Amino acid sequence: MTVIVDYGVGNVNSVANMIRHVGGDCEISSDPERILDAHKLILPGVGAFDAGMGALEERGLVDVLSKAVLDRAVPVLGICLGMQLMTRSSQEGALPGLGWINGDVRKFSFDDPKLKVPHMGWNTVDIPRDNPLIVPEERQRFYFVHSYYVSCDNESDVIAKCNYGHDFVAAFARDNVFGVQFHPEKSHRFGMALLRRFMEFSNA
């Protein structure tokens, strides 16, 4: 069973609907026991970094998630804020992140008035290497809504890049940990393909 982690700041129903649409079996839960028993986890999220980490702390889910992901090696997909929470820290807040990925979250800042923040809308991505989530193909595009972006220490963790003023990490992958800055649940056939591949992923 795939558990979509409900910690009060994610668009969980839209993600669940898309998972079911591509033939996946999922439930929405904040129950620590259900999270620990999950075969896969999805950590969605919309909003501010500290609010997200604070919500996980309040529900007692930080240690539970780390036990599932780091000790049991449960495959996990972070979406938007969920991806950012997997890093060490964010310029948006003071709380530490989950620390599953060696990277930090930075704020978009541009001198060009044409580059609005948040970055919002459809953008194509570049796929620098083969990976379990996104098959390289021409003109693959996804839907973004964000004011902050992840910067990874290790280029080998980056599986997709996007350009908005400068290149930034659109998706990362390390072992069983995956993160996407865009919203696959809003990205039509490309998002459906990604979610289907995550559901089929096995690190056995």
C-alpha positions as CSV (number, residue, x, y, z in Angstrom):
1,M,0.0,0.0,0.0
2,T,1.2,3.5,-0.8
3,V,0.5,6.0,2.0
4,I,0.1,9.7,1.1
5,V,1.3,11.5,4.2
6,D,-1.4,13.9,5.5
7,Y,0.2,16.5,7.7
8,G,-2.2,19.4,7.0
9,V,-0.3,21.3,4.3
10,G,-0.6,19.1,1.2
11,N,-3.0,18.7,-1.7
12,V,-3.5,15.1,-0.7
13,N,-6.8,14.4,-2.5
14,S,-5.5,15.5,-5.9
15,V,-2.5,13.3,-5.5
16,A,-4.6,10.3,-4.4
17,N,-7.0,10.7,-7.3
18,M,-4.1,10.7,-9.8
19,I,-2.5,7.7,-8.2
20,R,-5.7,5.8,-8.5
21,H,-6.2,7.0,-12.0
22,V,-2.9,5.4,-13.0
23,G,-3.9,2.1,-11.3
24,G,-2.2,2.6,-8.0
25,D,-3.5,1.5,-4.6
26,C,-3.2,4.3,-2.0
27,E,-4.5,5.7,1.2
28,I,-4.2,9.1,2.9
29,S,-3.0,8.9,6.5
30,S,-1.2,10.6,9.3
31,D,-1.1,7.4,11.4
32,P,2.5,6.6,12.4
33,E,1.8,2.9,12.3
34,R,0.3,3.1,8.7
35,I,3.3,5.1,7.6
36,L,5.7,2.6,9.1
37,D,3.9,-0.3,7.4
38,A,3.7,1.4,4.0
39,H,5.3,-0.1,0.9
40,K,5.7,3.4,-0.6
41,L,5.3,6.9,0.8
42,I,4.3,10.2,-0.9
43,L,5.1,13.5,0.9
44,P,3.1,16.2,-0.8
45,G,3.1,19.8,0.4
46,V,2.1,23.4,-0.4
47,G,3.2,26.4,1.6
48,A,6.1,27.5,3.8
49,F,9.0,25.4,4.9
50,D,8.8,26.0,8.7
51,A,5.0,25.4,8.6
52,G,5.6,22.1,6.9
53,M,8.3,20.9,9.3
54,G,6.4,22.2,12.2
55,A,3.3,20.3,11.1
56,L,5.4,17.1,10.8
57,E,6.8,17.7,14.3
58,E,3.4,18.4,15.9
59,R,2.1,15.1,14.5
60,G,5.2,13.1,15.7
61,L,6.0,12.2,12.1
62,V,9.6,13.3,11.7
63,D,11.2,10.3,13.4
64,V,8.6,8.0,12.0
65,L,9.3,9.1,8.4
66,S,13.0,8.9,8.9
67,K,12.7,5.4,10.3
68,A,10.6,4.2,7.3
69,V,12.8,5.9,4.7
70,L,16.3,5.5,6.1
71,D,16.0,2.3,8.2
72,R,13.5,0.4,6.1
73,A,14.4,2.0,2.8
74,V,10.8,2.6,1.8
75,P,10.6,4.4,-1.5
76,V,9.4,8.0,-0.9
77,L,8.3,10.7,-3.4
78,G,8.3,14.4,-2.2
79,I,6.2,16.8,-4.2
80,C,6.9,20.6,-4.2
81,L,7.2,21.5,-0.5
82,G,7.5,17.8,0.3
83,M,10.7,17.7,-1.9
84,Q,12.1,20.8,-0.2
85,L,11.5,19.3,3.3
86,M,13.8,16.4,2.4
87,T,16.8,18.8,2.3
88,R,18.9,20.2,5.3
89,S,17.5,23.7,5.4
90,S,15.7,26.5,3.7
91,Q,16.2,30.3,3.3
92,E,12.5,30.5,3.9
93,G,12.7,29.4,7.5
94,A,14.8,28.6,10.6
95,L,13.9,24.9,11.2
96,P,16.1,22.1,10.0
97,G,14.8,19.9,7.2
98,L,14.6,16.1,7.2
99,G,18.1,15.9,5.9
100,W,17.6,13.0,3.6
101,I,19.3,14.8,0.6
102,N,22.5,16.8,0.8
103,G,21.1,20.1,-0.4
104,D,19.4,23.3,0.7
105,V,16.5,25.4,-0.4
106,R,17.1,28.9,-1.8
107,K,14.8,31.8,-2.8
108,F,14.4,32.9,-6.4
109,S,15.7,36.5,-6.7
110,F,15.9,38.3,-10.0
111,D,16.8,41.8,-11.2
112,D,14.8,41.3,-14.4
113,P,11.2,42.5,-13.7
114,K,9.9,40.1,-16.3
115,L,10.9,37.1,-14.1
116,K,8.0,37.0,-11.6
117,V,8.1,35.2,-8.3
118,P,6.6,32.7,-7.7
119,H,7.6,30.8,-10.8
120,M,4.3,29.5,-12.1
121,G,3.1,27.6,-15.1
122,W,4.3,24.9,-17.5
123,N,8.0,24.4,-18.2
124,T,10.0,21.9,-20.1
125,V,12.7,20.0,-18.2
126,D,16.1,18.5,-19.2
127,I,16.9,15.0,-18.1
128,P,20.6,14.6,-17.6
129,R,20.7,10.9,-16.9
130,D,18.7,7.7,-16.9
131,N,16.6,7.4,-13.8
132,P,13.6,5.4,-12.4
133,L,11.1,8.3,-12.6
134,I,11.4,10.2,-15.9
135,V,12.2,8.7,-19.3
136,P,14.2,11.2,-21.4
137,E,12.1,12.3,-24.3
138,E,11.6,15.4,-26.4
139,R,9.6,18.3,-24.9
140,Q,8.7,16.8,-21.6
141,R,6.9,19.4,-19.5
142,F,5.5,19.8,-16.0
143,Y,3.5,22.3,-14.0
144,F,5.3,24.4,-11.4
145,V,4.2,26.8,-8.6
146,H,7.1,27.8,-6.3
147,S,9.1,30.7,-5.0
148,Y,12.0,28.6,-3.6
149,Y,14.1,25.9,-5.3
150,V,16.4,23.1,-4.2
151,S,20.2,23.3,-4.7
152,C,21.9,19.8,-4.4
153,D,25.5,19.4,-3.3
154,N,25.9,16.3,-5.5
155,E,25.2,16.7,-9.2
156,S,24.7,12.9,-9.3
157,D,21.5,13.3,-7.3
158,V,19.9,15.5,-10.0
159,I,17.6,13.7,-12.5
160,A,15.8,16.8,-14.0
161,K,16.7,20.4,-14.4
162,C,14.5,23.4,-15.4
163,N,15.5,26.9,-16.3
164,Y,13.8,30.0,-14.9
165,G,16.3,32.8,-14.9
166,H,18.9,30.1,-14.2
167,D,19.0,26.4,-14.0
168,F,17.5,24.8,-10.9
169,V,16.8,21.3,-9.7
170,A,13.4,20.1,-11.0
171,A,13.8,16.6,-9.6
172,F,16.3,14.5,-7.6
173,A,16.8,10.9,-6.8
174,R,19.1,9.1,-4.3
175,D,18.5,5.4,-3.6
176,N,14.9,5.2,-2.4
177,V,14.5,9.0,-2.0
178,F,12.8,11.0,-4.9
179,G,11.7,14.6,-5.0
180,V,10.0,16.7,-7.7
181,Q,9.6,20.4,-7.6
182,F,6.7,20.4,-10.0
183,H,3.2,19.0,-9.4
184,P,2.9,15.6,-11.3
185,E,-0.8,15.4,-10.2
186,K,-1.4,18.6,-12.4
187,S,0.9,17.7,-15.2
188,H,-1.4,15.5,-17.4
189,R,0.3,12.7,-19.3
190,F,3.8,13.5,-18.2
191,G,2.8,13.6,-14.6
192,M,0.8,10.4,-14.9
193,A,3.8,8.6,-16.5
194,L,6.0,9.7,-13.6
195,L,3.6,8.6,-10.9
196,R,3.1,5.3,-12.7
197,R,6.8,4.7,-12.7
198,F,7.1,5.6,-9.1
199,M,4.4,3.1,-8.3
200,E,6.3,0.4,-10.3
201,F,9.7,1.2,-8.7
202,S,11.3,-1.4,-6.6
203,N,14.6,-1.1,-4.8
204,A,14.7,-4.8,-3.9
